[in-house]
Amino acid sequence: MASSSNSLSKIMLANDHITKFPLFLPSSSSNLHFPSKPTFKHLSHNPLPAEKCSRTSTKTKVSFFPGFLTNRKDSKALKLKEELLMAIEPLDRGADATPDDQLWIDQLTRKLEAVNPTKEPLKSDLLNGKWELIYTTSKSILQNERPKFLRSRVNYQAINLDTLRAQNMETWPFFNQVTADLLPINSRKVAVKFDYFKILGLIPVKAPERTQYGSLDITYLDEDLRVSRGDKGNLFILKMVDRLYRVPR
């Protein structure tokens, strides 16, 4: 019985009580009108009025400039992602991070959040699927107080927006799981209501009432990377691993 209790407390994930839930084209020019190439006769006898020249020049600039800005923003986001992933790689999902490392990761993450391409993640299909946790500040997930051989080596989280369901999964050595309902607060923030834990991936246990609720803010989302912040300040960074995975009901 003590063993089951320890396993159950290990996956109490939401924030204070359950901190382990890591909810871890340039513009087309086809509309521009370019007149046929004028002859010298046209230029000498029928000059284009100055005001028309001004309007044509302005139209050309408007068509080009937004595309330039889009490419520039995409390039900046890609560079920030590469820098963030390189900084995360040697930190064992955050288990080996010093306070200085944590500060540096947080600063890089905030820069990436500032160029978030998905302003309403809870309305985006990009959120659906199975994600792998690659960095967190959550002590309950990292389990640094345990010997390494007793720590979960890989953590996943799956989300399905059509059913508003989520699932957290641990791998070796315990394979614990927890499922939850998602309750949207706004277009990027959800409340989380856990319903069932699975001890060793097999034994279902109804979530105790004190562990049922938490909330999560999704602050960055693209095709392969997601950043979330819990209501107690924990940071979660995840990468997409299976777009087709479905959360059990």
N, C-alpha and C positions, 0 to 999 in steps of 0.2 A: 504493500500500500504506500509506503514511503517513497518507493521508486516511482510509482505513478504520479504521486504528488510533485516530486522533483521535476519529472518530465513535463507535467502540466504547467508548473510555474515557469518553466523555461520558455514556453511559447506564449506567455501573456504579453501581447505585442503592442498594445495601443498606448502611446505617449506615456503619461505618468504611470499608468497601470499596464498599458499594452504598447510599449514603445517599439515593438518589433514590427509594426505594420508600416512598411515603407511606402505608403501612399503618399516602399521602397519602389520671267520671260521679258526679257526686255520687251518694251512695247513694240507692237507690230507697226511697220511703216506702210502697210498695205492701204491704209486709209489716207495717205498723203497723195496730193495731186501734183504731179510734176509736169509743167507744160512742155510741149515739144521744143527741141532746140531751136532758138531763134536765129534768123539770118542777120547779117550786118545791116541789111535794109530795114528789118524790123526794129533793130536797136536805134538806128539813126532817125527813123521817121515816126516810129510809134513807141517811144520809151515807156516802160512800165512805171506808173505813178509811184511816187515815193511811199505813200501810205500803204499801197498794196505790197510793195517790197518788204515793208516792215512787218505786215501781217504774215506773209509767207515765211519769213525768217523766224518769227516767233513760233509759228506752228511747228516748224521743223525741230526746234529746240525742245518744245514741250513733249514731242513724241519720243525723242531720244533720251532725255534726262532721267525719267523715272526708271527706265531699264538700267541705266548706269548705276543709280542708287541701289536698286535691287541686287545687282551683281556684287556691288561693294559690300552690302550688308551680309550677303551669303558668304562671301570670302572671309569676312571678319568672324562670323560664327564658326566657320570651319576651322580657322586658325585657333580660336579659343577652345574648341572641342579637342583638338589635337594636343594643345598645351595641358588641358585639364586631364586627359586620359594618360598622358605621359607622367604627370605628377602623381596620379593615383596608382599606377602600375606597381611600384615597389612597396606599397603600404599594406599589403595583405587585407584588402577591403576596409582599411582603416585601423586594423588591430595593431599595426606597427607605427601608427602616426603619432608624432610628438605634438605638443600644443602648437608649436610653430608650424608643423605640417598641416594641422587642422585649420589654422588661421589662413595659410596660403591657399589651401583647397577652397575654403569658403570665399576668399577674395576672387579666385578664378571663376568659381561658380556664379557669383553675383554678376560678374561681367557677362557671362554666358546668358544668364537669366534676362539681362537687359536687352538682348537681341533675340528673345524667344519668338520663333516664327509662328507658334500656335497660341493665339491669345485666348482661345476658349477651348481648352483641352477636353472638357467634358462633352463637347459637341463634335469631337474629332475621332474618326476611326483609328487614327494612329495610336490611341490609347489601348486598343484591344490587343490581347495576346498575352504571352508569357514573357516576363522580364527577369533578368538575372541581376541581383544586387552586386554592384562592383565597389561601392564605397558607402560607409555610413559612420555616423558619430554615436550611434545607439549602443550603449554598453551591454544591454540585454541581448542584442544580436551578436555582438562580437565575443562576448563571454570570456573576456581576458582573464578573469579570475580562475578559469578552469585550465587544466593541462590541455595542450593543443590537441591531443588525440581524442578528447571529449568535446571539442568544439565542432559545431556544424561547419563544414567546409564550403558549402554552396547554399545560398538562399535564393529562392525564386518567389516572384509574385505574379499572379495572373489577374487580369481585369477583363470583364465583358460589360460593355455599356448597354447592350440591348436588354440584359437581364439585371443590370446594376448589381453584379456579384463580383466578389474578389476572393482570392485564395492565396495564402502564404504557405510555402513549402520549404522544409529543410531537407538536406540530404544526410549522408553518413555523419554521425553514427546512429541518430535517433529517428530520422525520417518523420518528424512531427509535422502536422498540418493544422491550419485553421481557415475557416471560411467565414465570409461576412457579407452583409448587405451594405450597399453604398447609398447614402442619402444626400443628393446634391444640395449644397448651400448656395452656390452661385456657379458660374460657368467654369471655374477652375478649382473650387474647394468642395470637399465632401465630408460629411460625417460618416463614421464607420461603426456599424453595429455587428459585432461578432456573434455567431450563433453556435458553431460546433468546432471543437478541437478533435484531432485524431492523434492519439498517442501511438508512436511507432508506425504511423501511417495506417493503422488498422482499427484501433479501439476508439469509437466515437464517444465524446464527452461533451455535454452541453456546457456552453461558456457560462461561468459564474457571472451573476449580475454586475458585480463590481468591475469586471473586466470587459464589459460589453461595448463601451463607447469610446471613441476617439475622433480626431478629425485630421485632415490632410490637405495641404495646399500644393497643387501641381504647378510648379513655377517655370518649367521648361519642358518642351516636348517636340521631338522631330521623329523622323522615320526609325531611328535606331538608338536614341538616347532620351532618358526621362530624368528629371530632377524633381524631388518632392521635399517639402519641409513639414514636419509634424508640429502639432500645437504646443509641444514642450521644447521646441528648438532643435530637434534632431534633423540632420541632413541625410537624404537618401539619394544615391545616384545609381541608375539602373540602365542596362542595355537590353535591347530586344533580342530574344532568342527563338521565339516561335509565334509567328503572327496568327496561326490558325488554332492555337490551344483554346479550349473551352473550359470555363469554370463549372464544376458540378453544381446543380441546383440544391 
